[in-house]
Amino acid sequence: MAIFIFFILLFITAPYGRHTTKTWGPLIDNRSAWIIMEIFVLIVINYFVFTGRLVQTPVNYIILGLFSLHYLNRSLIFPFRLRTSGKKMPVIVMLMGMTFNLANGFIIGYFLGNIKTYELEWLTTPQFIAGIIIFFTGMIVNWRADGILIRLRAPGEIGYKIPKGDMFRFVSCPNLLGEIIEWGGFCILTWSLPGLAFFIWTFANLVPRAISHHKWYKQRFNDYPPERRAVIPFVI
């Protein structure tokens, strides 16, 4: 599905954020949409972890905690930091995001609850050490980029500006790059098919999104830095 969606999204831009359009049906408040879209994955993953047949180990709790840390920020902190008063998102886009989150929460939750227990020795494996370093590197890139984007607008201000500084020197969408790196790290530290599926799906959704953002910036701003790539420095 991810491979199919990847090629679809290269030609069809999902209509939310700066690409919002009324042609995709009813709209919902942007902040409310983010909360609804992201919060239920925490409920689903925890349900399947704690109703599963396996006794959870400390390492399983760490992995669950890493996943939850991302979505706690995305569902309960990030939406209230946004300065997008009056902005809307198509309900269909919210529901599509919610569907992905529910499916992903089920897959990873069922995996941890019924299939895999990681023992303490896993913490010293090359996979876990490398994966957790990559995970937090991606999270830092993502959060710092979100902060720069949010601070571009004063409270009550509308419109768009060229973001500058930090990883914006290299790509138009370091927030999306950070999330790709983050879930790449999660894939490595779990060394699992559910982790790999999550990473592939993230890549397939966010790379076309970044390309659309990059094209939008170049069309809107004549002085947009020509050396920037869309999402992967010096490559894409």
VMD Tcl script that draws the C-alpha trace (Angstrom):
set ca {
  {0.00 0.00 0.00}
  {2.80 2.41 0.90}
  {4.54 1.94 -2.45}
  {1.25 2.54 -4.29}
  {0.44 5.62 -2.16}
  {3.95 6.99 -2.72}
  {3.43 7.26 -6.48}
  {-0.14 8.57 -6.09}
  {1.07 11.36 -3.79}
  {3.72 12.42 -6.30}
  {0.82 13.61 -8.47}
  {-1.93 14.41 -5.92}
  {-1.14 16.77 -3.06}
  {-3.03 16.03 0.16}
  {-5.15 19.15 0.79}
  {-4.19 20.31 4.27}
  {-1.95 23.04 5.62}
  {-0.91 25.45 2.89}
  {-2.52 23.15 0.31}
  {-6.00 23.16 1.90}
  {-8.91 23.23 -0.52}
  {-12.69 23.10 -0.14}
  {-13.06 20.62 -3.00}
  {-12.39 17.63 -0.72}
  {-15.61 17.99 1.27}
  {-16.43 19.33 4.75}
  {-13.72 21.08 6.76}
  {-12.83 20.88 10.45}
  {-10.79 23.19 12.66}
  {-7.10 22.50 12.08}
  {-6.18 22.14 15.76}
  {-9.12 19.84 16.51}
  {-8.25 17.71 13.49}
  {-4.68 17.19 14.69}
  {-5.85 16.12 18.14}
  {-8.48 13.70 16.84}
  {-6.17 12.31 14.17}
  {-3.28 11.57 16.52}
  {-4.71 10.79 19.97}
  {-6.41 7.48 19.23}
  {-3.17 5.73 18.25}
  {-2.10 5.96 21.90}
  {-5.32 4.31 23.04}
  {-5.08 1.54 20.46}
  {-1.42 0.65 20.98}
  {-1.77 0.58 24.76}
  {-4.94 -1.51 24.54}
  {-3.27 -4.22 22.46}
  {-0.05 -4.17 24.47}
  {-1.77 -4.56 27.82}
  {-4.47 -7.01 26.72}
  {-1.96 -9.23 24.92}
  {-0.90 -12.64 26.17}
  {2.74 -11.68 26.84}
  {4.13 -10.33 30.10}
  {5.76 -7.03 29.21}
  {9.48 -6.56 29.88}
  {11.24 -3.29 30.78}
  {12.57 -3.06 27.21}
  {9.06 -3.46 25.80}
  {7.99 -0.58 28.04}
  {10.89 1.52 26.75}
  {9.85 0.87 23.15}
  {6.23 1.67 23.98}
  {7.42 4.82 25.76}
  {9.39 6.02 22.73}
  {6.36 5.55 20.49}
  {4.11 7.27 23.03}
  {6.51 10.20 23.47}
  {6.17 11.10 19.81}
  {2.38 10.87 19.78}
  {1.88 12.65 23.10}
  {3.70 15.60 21.57}
  {1.85 15.31 18.29}
  {-1.62 15.01 19.82}
  {-1.55 17.06 23.04}
  {1.33 19.55 22.75}
  {1.96 20.38 19.09}
  {-1.68 21.32 18.24}
  {-1.77 23.91 21.04}
  {1.51 25.46 19.91}
  {0.14 26.15 16.43}
  {-0.60 29.73 15.45}
  {-3.12 28.83 12.79}
  {-6.31 30.41 14.08}
  {-9.15 29.95 11.61}
  {-7.36 27.34 9.50}
  {-9.26 24.25 8.43}
  {-8.51 20.70 7.35}
  {-10.77 18.48 5.20}
  {-12.51 15.89 7.36}
  {-11.57 13.19 4.82}
  {-7.85 13.97 5.31}
  {-8.27 13.75 9.09}
  {-10.03 10.39 8.71}
  {-7.34 9.04 6.40}
  {-4.63 10.02 8.89}
  {-6.66 8.53 11.71}
  {-7.09 5.26 9.78}
  {-3.35 4.94 9.28}
  {-2.70 5.67 12.95}
  {-5.25 3.10 14.11}
  {-3.80 0.44 11.79}
  {-0.26 1.23 12.85}
  {-1.18 1.30 16.54}
  {-2.80 -2.11 16.16}
  {0.14 -3.67 14.31}
  {2.81 -2.46 16.74}
  {0.59 -2.96 19.81}
  {-0.30 -6.53 18.81}
  {3.36 -7.24 18.05}
  {4.50 -6.09 21.50}
  {1.51 -7.64 23.28}
  {1.46 -11.05 21.62}
  {4.55 -11.77 19.55}
  {7.78 -10.22 20.83}
  {9.35 -9.65 24.22}
  {12.70 -7.90 24.30}
  {14.96 -8.95 27.16}
  {17.36 -6.59 28.95}
  {20.25 -7.84 26.81}
  {18.59 -6.12 23.84}
  {19.64 -2.75 25.28}
  {23.30 -3.54 24.53}
  {22.81 -4.75 20.96}
  {24.15 -2.68 18.04}
  {20.60 -2.42 16.67}
  {19.16 -0.85 19.81}
  {22.11 1.48 20.43}
  {22.22 2.73 16.83}
  {18.44 2.88 16.59}
  {17.87 4.94 19.70}
  {20.58 7.43 18.70}
  {18.93 7.80 15.28}
  {15.47 8.01 16.87}
  {16.35 10.91 19.17}
  {18.36 12.64 16.43}
  {15.25 12.61 14.25}
  {13.05 13.77 17.12}
  {15.34 16.73 17.83}
  {15.42 17.70 14.13}
  {11.62 17.42 13.98}
  {10.93 19.42 17.15}
  {13.44 22.17 16.34}
  {11.99 22.58 12.84}
  {8.45 22.69 14.25}
  {9.57 25.44 16.64}
  {11.05 27.54 13.84}
  {7.91 27.18 11.72}
  {5.63 28.08 14.63}
  {7.68 31.17 15.54}
  {7.49 32.49 11.97}
  {4.02 33.84 12.81}
  {3.27 36.30 15.56}
  {0.04 35.52 17.45}
  {-2.89 36.40 15.21}
  {-0.68 36.82 12.15}
  {-1.52 35.02 8.92}
  {0.44 34.34 5.76}
  {3.70 32.53 5.04}
  {7.38 33.41 5.26}
  {10.60 31.69 4.28}
  {11.87 29.67 7.27}
  {15.58 30.06 7.96}
  {18.29 28.61 10.16}
  {19.15 25.17 11.50}
  {18.32 22.38 9.02}
  {16.30 24.82 6.90}
  {19.67 25.80 5.44}
  {19.65 22.48 3.59}
  {16.03 21.41 3.04}
  {12.58 22.95 2.84}
  {11.03 20.41 5.22}
  {13.38 19.41 8.06}
  {10.31 18.72 10.19}
  {9.39 15.91 7.79}
  {13.02 14.80 7.47}
  {13.22 14.54 11.26}
  {10.14 12.33 11.39}
  {11.53 10.04 8.67}
  {14.82 9.74 10.59}
  {12.93 9.15 13.84}
  {10.92 6.20 12.55}
  {13.96 4.86 10.73}
  {15.59 4.71 14.17}
  {12.50 3.03 15.62}
  {12.66 0.43 12.85}
  {16.30 -0.31 13.70}
  {15.93 -0.37 17.49}
  {12.98 -2.79 17.28}
  {14.55 -4.74 14.37}
  {11.05 -5.83 13.41}
  {8.72 -6.08 10.43}
  {6.13 -3.77 12.09}
  {8.89 -1.18 12.59}
  {9.97 -1.55 8.97}
  {6.38 -1.23 7.73}
  {5.95 1.94 9.78}
  {9.15 3.44 8.39}
  {8.25 2.62 4.78}
  {4.77 4.10 5.22}
  {6.22 7.24 6.80}
  {8.73 7.65 3.97}
  {6.06 7.04 1.31}
  {3.80 9.73 2.77}
  {6.27 12.40 3.83}
  {8.68 12.51 0.88}
  {5.94 13.42 -1.66}
  {4.56 15.88 0.90}
  {7.96 17.53 1.18}
  {8.33 17.71 -2.60}
  {4.95 19.47 -2.81}
  {6.01 21.94 -0.09}
  {9.29 22.61 -1.88}
  {7.56 23.35 -5.19}
  {5.08 25.61 -3.39}
  {7.88 27.62 -1.75}
  {9.73 28.06 -5.05}
  {6.57 29.22 -6.82}
  {5.56 31.64 -4.05}
  {8.92 33.25 -3.24}
  {11.17 34.57 -5.99}
  {14.07 34.81 -3.54}
  {13.74 31.27 -2.23}
  {17.22 29.76 -1.59}
  {18.06 27.77 -4.74}
  {20.50 25.45 -2.93}
  {17.80 23.91 -0.72}
  {16.45 20.47 -1.47}
  {12.97 19.26 -0.50}
  {13.69 16.79 2.29}
  {17.03 14.97 1.99}
  {20.06 17.31 1.98}
  {21.92 17.44 -1.35}
  {19.72 14.64 -2.78}
  {15.94 15.24 -3.01}
}
mol new
graphics top color blue
foreach p $ca { graphics top sphere $p radius 0.5 }
foreach p [lrange $ca 0 end-1] q [lrange $ca 1 end] { graphics top cylinder $p $q radius 0.2 }
display resetview
